[in-house]
């Protein structure tokens, strides 16, 4: 897939100084991209949501989106809390 334009992306993991970034389109992961972790925007780390820009599959820019990152982390925590509550209810 050739990437052109602006996408939402998530920093999936950082291993040995390399960040693996999952590129999204319409809510689905469509590509994976690796970038030097030192090149991530200030404040970005594992789990961070980014806005990324590509021209002919070459990364031309990245911006950290702290609001979207917080929102996604809260949703994930709420799902976890609901699931753990349901499991603890079964134990009683």
Protein Blocks (a to p, Z undefined) as FASTA:
>chain_A
ZZedjdddddfbacehiacddddeehiafbdcdddfklpcehiaehiacddddeehiafb
dcddfklmmmmmmmmmmmmmmmmmmmmmmmZZ
